[in-house]
């Protein structure tokens, strides 16, 4: 338990998706109800019980970061205690279980994260332990039924893990008596679904519509599901091997066949839905049950063999770079965080900003989206259009309406088909990974085209629709989400939405061909002038910087806290050669975000353009102090040093960048140029050869 607690502290983190639920928690505590955008009743979470559990504790603590980690830690320690103290019956099987749980990347990663996994782990283990009671089968069944009801409310699809066991327990108790024992648990699940149907207009979360109703074919989903399992086997062999061994042992010995059937049923479901973009997330609960099965089957194993097995498990876990080796820099030295199919080591991606151990703790990512969110909050913007809405939505506060183009939080877009190829994802992936992805869109992030007129509608103008069926559809869905709960209009609209009535003519092939986000509707609106000026200036700063300057000056004059406009103003001024204004704007940006590496990076680039290389070097070195993995800052520093004739230092800066990301051809190409300037022709040729080799691979 101490070892697991130590590993848990070192790996504790929160992910972006958790903050989608946390915005609902914050709104509930503030009196806005169980809503994400406060004008809409939309169920944006798949884990009602986990979300509801946070509300009283958040109200008492006054914050959500440590609160969520404490709840996760308590549930995870409870799960491990059940494995070691109740499922395991001997010291040697406890040792084996300990080795498994601290070596499974999936189990450790999702023992925190802010998602519902820790509570799912605890509930399925309690269910397993309840099934071990043989002295009072009816009481055991009643307990199992209640736990199954809680599991359904925590996450509906987790019911598959226990469904075969529950069915067998009912059969053994006699169907008539067995069903009666399930009444309390069924009442728990039914209570939530009745509430959700009334309050949200649907018993199922909006996220399920967004992910499963995106117009994706079964063949594509199964292929992605297989890739998901393959990614787990590659990055986290302990987890999948444990599950497979447990299934084989249960089939041979037939002691826990119903439990194994639940695990297998759940794995088939994971294949059917295409897996997930979070590597291992959907395998942590099957893993917990598999460990429980194995330790029940292992008491006859000799002590020496059990210890040897534990050592092998730990060694395999260490060879995969798993939890026992995790430290403050976890994930930052990896060349790739997301594979070509969009499956990510999610903890590695977010740990630098939201990890407990690395000292950043409550500091959410101070990136472009953070700047946009804080600007919207401070300047009172009426609307933002975005994807990846977790940290973003939590930071922006309750008053700004966010239109989520991935549809997780938008009831209108969730019922429309996704685009077949997502250029926003493709560009993001190329910039992040320096290579081409294998798919044109990412599982769990299905982009929707925003219908013409919908942005205007959200800004208060319902006259801009160019398609009458789409106008009727939007009005019906928003009426169901916004009208007073007991109004006849709202109840009628909710029935129409549930039955799909009146939606004829809205879906066509044009919805599945990407169209740019309709920013023109914002520019043509009568919305807040600071908001419109900011959008206008930032949208045109690259193509028409002279025109953008006027709008951006008006934006910062209307709201001095407009960090987004200050950034764009500096960029536009830099493009037209107004370097004094550009430097002043980016110094203002640094003052607003002094701990953000990208703010110092912007200032460094502007100082370089203004031919102030010494000051630029200071700014870029500060950016690297804040984030030593910032490759753009290292490249900028190399350029500034080369401009001053400090060629050896420029070469060193590029070599340090390559040490962090050795498979980036662009870095090798720039290193070749720097070595050529420094007179190292042989080194320059070697760098160019490596760049050419990597370009062929890319």
C-alpha positions in Angstrom: 0.0 0.0 0.0 2.9 2.4 0.8 4.6 1.6 -2.5 1.4 2.2 -4.4 0.7 5.4 -2.5 4.2 6.6 -3.4 3.7 5.8 -7.1 0.3 7.5 -7.0 1.7 10.7 -5.6 4.5 10.8 -8.2 2.1 10.2 -11.1 -0.9 12.3 -10.0 -2.3 14.5 -12.7 -5.5 15.9 -14.2 -6.5 15.8 -17.9 -8.3 18.3 -20.1 -11.4 16.2 -20.4 -11.8 16.2 -16.6 -12.2 19.9 -16.6 -15.3 19.6 -18.9 -17.0 18.1 -15.9 -15.4 20.5 -13.5 -17.0 23.4 -15.3 -20.4 21.8 -14.5 -19.3 21.3 -10.9 -18.3 25.0 -10.7 -21.6 26.1 -12.2 -23.6 23.9 -9.9 -21.8 25.3 -6.8 -22.4 28.8 -8.1 -26.1 28.2 -8.4 -26.4 27.8 -12.2 -27.5 24.2 -12.1 -25.9 21.1 -13.7 -25.0 23.0 -16.9 -21.9 23.6 -18.9 -23.0 26.6 -20.9 -25.3 28.2 -18.4 -28.1 28.9 -20.9 -28.3 25.3 -22.0 -29.3 22.1 -20.2 -26.8 19.7 -21.9 -25.3 16.6 -20.3 -21.7 17.0 -21.2 -20.4 14.3 -18.9 -20.5 10.5 -19.1 -20.0 9.9 -15.3 -22.9 11.5 -13.3 -22.0 9.8 -10.0 -18.4 11.0 -10.2 -19.4 14.5 -11.1 -22.0 14.7 -8.4 -19.5 13.4 -5.8 -17.3 16.4 -6.6 -20.0 19.0 -5.9 -20.2 18.9 -2.0 -16.4 18.5 -1.6 -15.8 21.4 -4.1 -18.2 23.5 -2.1 -16.4 22.8 1.1 -12.8 23.1 -0.2 -13.3 26.1 -2.5 -11.1 24.6 -5.2 -11.3 21.6 -7.6 -7.7 20.5 -8.3 -6.6 19.1 -5.0 -10.2 18.1 -4.3 -10.4 15.8 -7.3 -6.9 14.3 -6.7 -8.0 13.6 -3.1 -11.2 11.8 -4.2 -9.2 9.9 -6.8 -6.5 8.9 -4.3 -9.1 7.7 -1.8 -10.9 5.6 -4.4 -7.6 4.2 -5.8 -6.2 3.3 -2.4 -9.5 1.6 -1.6 -9.3 -0.4 -4.8 -5.7 -1.6 -4.0 -6.7 -2.5 -0.4 -9.5 -4.7 -1.8 -7.1 -6.4 -4.1 -4.4 -7.0 -1.5 -6.6 -7.6 1.6 -9.8 -9.2 0.2 -9.2 -10.7 -3.2 -5.7 -12.0 -2.3 -5.6 -14.6 0.4 -1.9 -15.1 0.9 1.2 -12.9 1.3 2.7 -14.2 -2.0 -0.5 -13.4 -4.0 -0.5 -9.9 -2.4 3.1 -9.4 -3.6 2.1 -10.5 -7.1 -0.9 -8.1 -7.0 1.3 -5.3 -5.8 3.7 -5.8 -8.6 0.9 -5.8 -11.2 -0.8 -2.6 -10.0 2.4 -0.6 -9.7 3.6 -1.8 -13.1 0.4 -1.2 -15.1 0.6 2.1 -16.9 -3.1 2.2 -17.6 -4.1 1.5 -14.0 -1.7 4.0 -12.5 -2.3 6.7 -15.0 -6.1 6.5 -14.6 -6.0 6.1 -10.8 -6.0 9.9 -10.9 -6.5 12.0 -14.1 -9.8 13.5 -12.8 -11.9 11.0 -14.8 -14.2 8.5 -13.3 -11.8 5.5 -13.6 -10.9 5.4 -9.9 -14.5 5.1 -8.8 -15.2 2.5 -11.5 -12.2 0.5 -10.2 -13.5 0.7 -6.7 -17.1 -0.3 -7.6 -16.1 -3.3 -9.8 -13.8 -4.6 -7.0 -16.5 -4.2 -4.4 -18.8 -6.1 -6.8 -16.2 -8.8 -7.2 -15.6 -9.1 -3.4 -19.4 -9.1 -2.7 -19.6 -12.1 -5.1 -17.1 -14.1 -2.9 -19.6 -14.2 0.0 -21.1 -17.7 0.0 -22.8 -17.7 3.4 -25.7 -15.5 2.4 -26.3 -15.6 -1.4 -29.3 -13.3 -1.3 -27.5 -10.6 0.6 -24.6 -11.0 -1.7 -26.9 -10.5 -4.7 -28.5 -7.5 -3.2 -25.1 -5.9 -2.6 -24.0 -6.7 -6.1 -27.3 -5.3 -7.5 -26.8 -2.0 -5.6 -23.2 -1.8 -6.7 -24.2 -2.4 -10.3 -26.8 0.4 -10.0 -24.0 2.8 -8.8 -21.8 1.6 -11.6 -24.4 2.4 -14.1 -24.7 5.9 -12.8 -21.0 6.3 -12.6 -20.6 5.2 -16.3 -23.2 3.4 -18.2 -21.0 1.2 -20.4 -19.1 -0.2 -17.3 -22.2 -2.3 -16.6 -20.9 -4.7 -19.3 -18.1 -5.6 -16.9 -20.5 -7.1 -14.3 -23.5 -8.0 -16.3 -22.7 -11.7 -16.9 -21.8 -12.1 -13.2 -25.0 -10.4 -12.2 -27.1 -12.6 -14.5 -25.5 -15.8 -13.1 -26.1 -14.7 -9.5 -29.8 -14.0 -10.3 -30.1 -17.5 -11.9 -28.5 -19.2 -8.9 -30.8 -17.4 -6.5 -33.8 -18.3 -8.6 -35.1 -15.8 -11.1 -38.1 -14.7 -9.1 -36.2 -14.1 -5.8 -33.2 -12.8 -7.7 -35.0 -10.0 -9.5 -36.4 -8.8 -6.2 -32.9 -8.5 -4.8 -32.0 -6.2 -7.7 -34.8 -3.7 -7.0 -32.6 -1.3 -4.8 -29.8 -1.2 -7.4 -32.3 -0.7 -10.3 -33.9 2.1 -8.4 -30.6 3.9 -8.1 -30.0 3.7 -11.9 -33.6 4.5 -12.8 -33.6 7.6 -10.5 -30.7 9.2 -12.5 -32.1 8.3 -15.9 -35.5 9.7 -15.0 -33.9 12.9 -13.8 -31.7 13.1 -16.9 -34.6 12.5 -19.2 -36.6 15.2 -17.6 -33.8 17.8 -17.0 -31.7 17.2 -20.1 -34.4 15.8 -22.4 -32.5 12.6 -22.9 -31.3 9.8 -20.6 -28.0 9.6 -22.5 -25.2 12.1 -22.5 -24.6 14.5 -25.3 -21.0 13.2 -25.6 -22.3 9.8 -26.6 -24.2 11.4 -29.5 -21.1 13.4 -30.5 -18.8 10.4 -30.5 -21.0 7.5 -31.6 -23.3 9.4 -33.9 -20.7 11.0 -36.1 -21.5 9.0 -39.2 -18.5 6.7 -38.8 -18.8 3.2 -40.3 -18.4 0.0 -38.3 -15.4 -1.1 -40.3 -13.5 2.1 -39.5 -14.4 1.9 -35.8 -13.3 -1.8 -35.5 -10.0 -0.9 -37.2 -9.4 1.9 -34.8 -10.4 -0.3 -31.9 -7.7 -2.9 -33.0 -5.2 0.0 -33.2 -6.1 1.0 -29.7 -5.3 -2.5 -28.3 -2.1 -2.6 -30.4 -1.0 0.8 -28.9 -1.6 -0.5 -25.4 0.4 -3.6 -26.1 3.2 -1.5 -27.4 3.3 1.1 -24.7 2.0 -0.8 -21.7 2.5 -4.6 -22.1 1.7 -5.4 -18.5 -1.9 -4.3 -18.7 -3.0 -6.3 -21.8 -0.9 -9.4 -20.9 -2.5 -9.5 -17.4 -6.0 -9.3 -19.0 -5.2 -12.0 -21.5 -3.6 -14.4 -18.9 -6.6 -13.9 -16.6 -9.0 -14.8 -19.4 -7.0 -17.9 -20.3 -6.8 -19.0 -16.6 -10.5 -18.5 -16.0 -11.4 -20.5 -19.1 -9.1 -23.4 -18.0 -10.2 -23.5 -14.3 -13.8 -22.2 -14.7 -13.8 -20.6 -11.3 -14.5 -17.0 -12.4 -16.0 -17.6 -15.9 -18.8 -14.9 -15.4 -16.2 -12.3 -14.4 -14.1 -13.2 -17.4 -17.1 -13.0 -19.7 -17.7 -9.5 -18.5 -14.1 -8.5 -19.2 -14.4 -10.1 -22.7 -17.7 -8.4 -23.4 -16.3 -5.0 -22.4 -13.2 -5.5 -24.7 -15.6 -6.3 -27.6 -17.4 -3.1 -26.8 -14.1 -1.2 -26.8 -13.5 -2.5 -30.3 -17.0 -1.6 -31.4 -16.6 2.1 -30.4 -13.2 2.4 -32.0 -11.2 2.5 -28.7 -10.3 6.0 -27.5 -7.7 8.6 -28.0 -6.4 8.1 -24.4 -4.1 5.1 -24.4 -5.1 2.6 -21.7 -8.1 4.5 -20.4 -10.7 1.8 -21.3 -8.4 -1.0 -20.2 -7.8 0.0 -16.5 -11.1 -1.4 -15.2 -10.8 -4.7 -17.0 -7.2 -4.9 -15.7 -8.4 -4.4 -12.1 -10.9 -7.3 -12.4 -8.2 -9.4 -14.1 -5.8 -8.9 -11.2 -8.6 -9.9 -8.8 -9.2 -13.1 -10.8 -5.5 -14.0 -11.0 -4.9 -13.6 -7.2 -7.9 -15.8 -6.4 -6.4 -18.5 -8.7 -2.8 -18.2 -7.5 -2.8 -19.4 -3.8 -1.5 -22.8 -4.9 1.6 -21.2 -6.6 4.8 -21.7 -4.6 6.3 -18.7 -2.9 9.4 -18.7 -5.0 7.4 -18.8 -8.2 5.1 -16.0 -7.0 8.1 -13.8 -6.1 9.8 -14.6 -9.4 6.6 -13.7 -11.2 6.4 -10.4 -9.4 10.0 -9.6 -10.3 9.3 -10.4 -14.0 6.2 -8.1 -14.0 8.2 -5.2 -12.5 11.0 -5.7 -15.0 8.6 -5.7 -18.0 7.0 -2.6 -16.5 10.3 -0.9 -16.2 11.3 -1.8 -19.7 8.2 0.0 -21.0 9.1 3.1 -19.1 6.1 2.7 -16.9 5.0 4.3 -13.5 7.9 3.3 -11.2 10.3 5.4 -13.3 8.0 8.4 -13.6 9.4 11.7 -12.5 8.8 15.5 -12.8 9.9 15.5 -16.5 7.7 12.6 -17.5 6.8 12.6 -21.2 8.9 15.6 -22.1 11.9 13.7 -23.4 9.8 11.5 -25.7 10.0 12.1 -29.4 6.3 11.3 -30.0 3.4 11.7 -27.6 0.6 10.8 -30.1 0.8 7.9 -32.5 -0.2 8.2 -36.2 -3.7 7.0 -35.3 -4.3 9.8 -32.8 -3.9 7.6 -29.7 -2.0 9.6 -27.0 -0.1 9.0 -23.9 -2.4 11.5 -22.3 -0.5 11.8 -19.0 2.7 12.5 -20.9 1.0 15.2 -22.9 -0.5 17.1 -19.9 1.8 16.2 -17.0 4.1 19.2 -17.3 1.2 21.6 -16.6 -1.2 19.6 -14.5 1.0 17.1 -12.6 1.1 17.2 -8.8 4.7 16.0 -8.5 6.4 18.4 -10.9 5.5 21.6 -9.0 3.1 23.1 -11.6 0.1 21.6 -9.7 -2.8 24.0 -10.1 -1.3 25.9 -13.0 -3.3 25.1 -16.1 -1.5 25.2 -19.5 -0.6 28.9 -20.1 -0.9 28.5 -23.9 -2.8 30.3 -26.7 -6.1 28.9 -25.6 -5.5 30.1 -22.0 -4.9 33.6 -23.4 -8.1 33.5 -25.4 -10.1 32.2 -22.5 -8.8 34.8 -20.0 -9.3 37.5 -22.5 -12.9 36.4 -23.0 -13.5 36.3 -19.3 -11.9 39.7 -18.5 -13.4 41.5 -21.4 -16.9 39.9 -21.3 -17.0 38.3 -24.7 -20.4 36.8 -25.5 -19.2 33.8 -27.5 -16.1 31.7 -28.3 -15.7 29.0 -30.9 -13.3 26.2 -29.8 -12.4 22.5 -29.5 -10.5 20.8 -26.7 -12.8 22.6 -24.3 -11.7 21.3 -20.8 -9.1 23.6 -19.4 -10.4 26.3 -21.8 -14.0 26.2 -20.5 -13.0 26.0 -16.9 -10.7 29.1 -17.3 -13.3 31.2 -19.2 -15.8 31.1 -16.4 -19.6 30.7 -16.5 -20.7 33.8 -18.5 -19.0 33.2 -21.9 -20.9 30.8 -24.2 -18.6 28.3 -25.9 -19.5 26.8 -29.2 -17.7 23.4 -29.3 -17.1 22.4 -32.9 -16.4 18.8 -31.7 -20.0 18.8 -30.4 -19.3 17.4 -27.0 -21.1 20.3 -25.4 -23.3 21.5 -28.2 -26.7 19.8 -28.6 -27.2 21.1 -32.2 -23.9 19.9 -33.6 -23.9 16.6 -31.8 -26.8 15.4 -33.9 -25.1 16.3 -37.2 -22.6 14.1 -39.1 -18.9 14.8 -38.7 -16.7 16.0 -41.6 -14.8 13.1 -43.3 -11.5 14.9 -43.2 -10.6 17.3 -40.4 -7.9 19.9 -41.6 -7.8 21.4 -38.1 -6.6 18.1 -36.7 -4.2 17.5 -39.6 -2.5 20.8 -39.1 -2.3 20.4 -35.3 -0.8 16.9 -35.6 1.8 18.0 -38.2 2.9 20.9 -36.1 3.1 18.7 -32.9 4.6 15.5 -34.3 6.4 16.7 -37.5 4.9 14.0 -39.6 1.6 13.0 -41.3 -1.1 11.2 -39.4 -2.5 7.9 -40.6 -6.2 9.1 -40.5 -8.0 12.2 -41.6 -9.7 12.6 -38.3 -9.1 11.6 -34.7 -11.2 9.2 -32.6 -13.2 11.1 -29.9 -12.7 14.5 -31.7 -15.1 14.5 -34.6 -15.3 17.9 -36.2 -18.7 19.3 -37.2 -19.3 22.0 -39.8 -21.1 24.9 -38.1 -24.4 25.5 -40.1 -24.7 28.8 -41.8 -26.7 31.1 -39.5 -26.0 29.2 -36.3 -23.3 31.6 -34.9 -25.6 34.6 -35.7 -28.4 32.7 -33.9 -26.3 32.3 -30.8 -25.5 36.0 -30.9 -29.2 36.8 -31.0 -30.0 37.1 -34.7 -32.2 34.3 -36.0 -32.6 35.7 -39.5 -29.3 34.6 -41.1 -30.2 30.9 -41.9 -30.0 30.1 -45.6 -31.8 26.8 -45.2 -35.3 26.6 -43.7 -35.1 23.0 -42.4 -31.9 23.8 -40.6 -33.5 26.8 -38.9 -36.4 24.6 -37.7 -33.9 22.0 -36.5 -31.8 24.5 -34.6 -34.9 26.2 -33.0 -36.3 22.8 -31.9 -33.1 21.6 -30.3 -32.4 24.9 -28.5 -35.9 25.1 -27.3 -35.6 21.7 -25.7 -32.3 22.8 -24.1 -33.3 26.3 -23.0 -37.0 26.8 -22.5 -38.5 26.6 -19.0 -38.6 23.0 -17.7 -42.3 22.7 -17.3 -43.4 24.7 -20.4 -45.5 22.9 -23.0 -43.2 24.3 -25.7 -40.1 22.7 -24.1 -41.8 19.4 -23.5 -43.0 19.2 -27.1 -39.6 20.1 -28.4 -37.9 17.5 -26.2 -40.2 14.8 -27.6 -39.5 16.0 -31.2 -35.8 15.8 -30.5 -36.0 12.4 -28.9 -38.1 11.0 -31.8 -36.2 12.9 -34.6 -39.4 14.6 -35.8 -39.0 17.6 -38.0 -35.4 17.0 -38.8 -36.0 16.0 -42.4 -33.8 17.7 -45.0 -31.0 18.9 -42.6 -28.4 16.2 -43.4 -26.6 16.2 -46.8 -23.2 15.5 -48.2 -22.2 19.1 -47.9 -22.2 18.8 -44.1 -19.5 16.2 -44.3 -17.2 18.4 -46.5 -15.1 20.7 -44.3 -16.1 24.4 -44.4 -14.1 27.1 -42.5 -15.5 28.3 -39.2 -18.0 31.1 -40.1 -16.1 34.0 -38.5 -17.9 36.4 -40.9 -21.1 36.0 -38.9 -19.3 37.5 -35.9 -17.9 40.4 -37.9 -21.4 41.1 -39.4 -23.1 41.0 -36.0 -24.1 43.7 -33.6 -22.3 42.0 -30.7 -20.0 43.7 -28.2 -17.6 46.0 -30.2 -14.5 44.9 -28.3 -15.3 41.3 -29.1 -15.9 42.1 -32.8 -12.8 44.2 -33.1 -10.6 41.5 -31.5 -11.9 38.8 -33.8 -11.6 41.1 -36.9 -8.1 42.1 -36.0 -6.7 38.7 -35.2 -8.4 37.1 -38.2 -6.8 39.6 -40.7 -3.4 40.3 -39.0 -1.5 38.1 -41.4 -3.3 38.9 -44.7 -4.1 42.6 -44.1 -2.0 43.8 -41.1 -2.5 47.5 -41.9 -6.3 47.1 -41.7 -6.0 44.8 -38.6 -4.0 47.5 -36.7 -7.0 49.8 -36.5 -9.3 47.1 -35.1 -6.8 45.9 -32.6 -6.0 49.3 -31.3 -9.8 49.8 -30.7 -9.9 46.4 -29.0 -7.2 47.2 -26.4 -8.6 50.7 -25.9 -11.9 49.1 -25.1 -10.5 46.5 -22.7 -6.9 46.9 -21.5 -7.0 43.2 -20.2 -7.4 42.0 -23.8 -4.3 39.8 -24.0 -5.4 38.3 -27.2 -5.6 41.7 -28.9 -2.3 42.7 -27.4 -0.7 39.6 -28.9 -2.2 40.2 -32.4 -1.5 43.9 -32.2 2.2 43.1 -31.7 2.2 40.6 -34.6 0.4 43.0 -37.0 2.7 45.9 -36.1 5.8 43.7 -36.6 4.6 42.7 -40.1 4.3 46.3 -41.2 7.6 47.4 -39.6 6.1 49.4 -36.7 8.6 47.8 -34.3 8.3 50.3 -31.5 4.6 49.6 -31.3 5.1 45.8 -31.7 7.7 45.7 -28.8 5.4 47.7 -26.6 2.5 45.4 -27.3 4.4 42.3 -26.6 6.0 43.7 -23.4 2.4 44.3 -22.3 1.6 40.7 -23.1 4.6 39.5 -21.0 3.4 41.6 -18.1 0.0 39.9 -18.3 1.5 36.4 -18.6 4.9 36.5 -17.0 5.1 32.8 -16.4 4.1 31.8 -20.0 7.0 30.8 -22.2 5.2 31.6 -25.4 4.7 35.3 -24.2 8.5 35.7 -23.9 8.9 33.8 -27.2 6.6 36.4 -28.9 8.7 39.2 -27.4 11.9 37.6 -28.5 10.7 37.2 -32.1 9.6 40.9 -32.2 13.0 42.1 -30.7 14.8 40.0 -33.3 12.7 41.7 -36.1 13.5 45.1 -34.5 17.2 44.3 -34.7 17.7 44.2 -31.0 19.4 40.7 -30.8 20.8 41.1 -27.2 17.3 41.9 -25.8 15.9 39.1 -28.0 18.4 36.6 -26.5 17.3 37.6 -23.0 13.6 37.1 -23.8 14.3 33.7 -25.5 16.4 32.5 -22.7 13.6 33.4 -20.3 11.2 31.4 -22.4 13.6 28.4 -22.1 13.9 28.9 -18.3 10.1 28.5 -18.2 10.0 25.6 -20.7 13.3 24.0 -21.7 11.4 21.9 -24.3 10.3 24.9 -26.3 11.9 24.1 -29.7 10.8 27.3 -31.3 12.5 29.3 -28.6 15.7 27.3 -29.1 15.6 27.9 -32.9 15.0 31.6 -32.3 17.9 31.7 -29.9 20.1 30.1 -32.4 19.1 32.6 -35.0 19.8 35.5 -32.6 23.2 34.1 -31.7 24.1 33.6 -35.3 23.1 37.2 -36.1 25.7 38.3 -33.6 28.3 36.1 -35.0 28.3 33.7 -32.0 28.2 30.7 -34.3 29.4 28.1 -31.9 26.7 29.0 -29.4 24.1 28.9 -32.2 25.3 25.4 -33.1 25.0 24.4 -29.4 21.5 25.7 -29.2 20.4 23.7 -32.2 22.2 20.6 -31.0 20.3 21.0 -27.7 17.0 21.2 -29.6 17.9 18.0 -31.5 18.7 16.2 -28.3 15.1 16.8 -27.3 13.6 15.9 -30.7 16.2 14.0 -32.7 13.7 12.9 -35.5 12.8 16.4 -36.7 14.3 16.9 -40.1 13.9 20.7 -40.0 16.2 20.9 -37.0 18.9 18.9 -38.7 18.6 21.1 -41.8 19.0 24.3 -39.7 22.0 22.6 -37.8 23.6 22.0 -41.2 23.3 25.7 -42.1 24.7 26.8 -38.8 27.7 24.4 -39.0 28.3 25.6 -42.6 28.5 29.2 -41.3 30.8 28.1 -38.5 33.2 26.6 -41.0 32.4 23.0 -40.1 31.8 21.6 -43.6 32.1 18.0 -42.6 29.6 18.4 -39.8 27.3 20.4 -42.1 27.2 17.6 -44.6 26.5 15.0 -41.9 23.6 17.1 -40.6 22.1 17.6 -44.1 22.4 13.8 -44.8 20.5 13.1 -41.6 17.8 15.7 -42.6 17.4 14.1 -46.0 17.1 10.6 -44.4 14.4 11.9 -42.0 12.5 13.7 -44.8 12.3 10.4 -46.7 10.9 8.7 -43.6 8.4 11.4 -43.1 
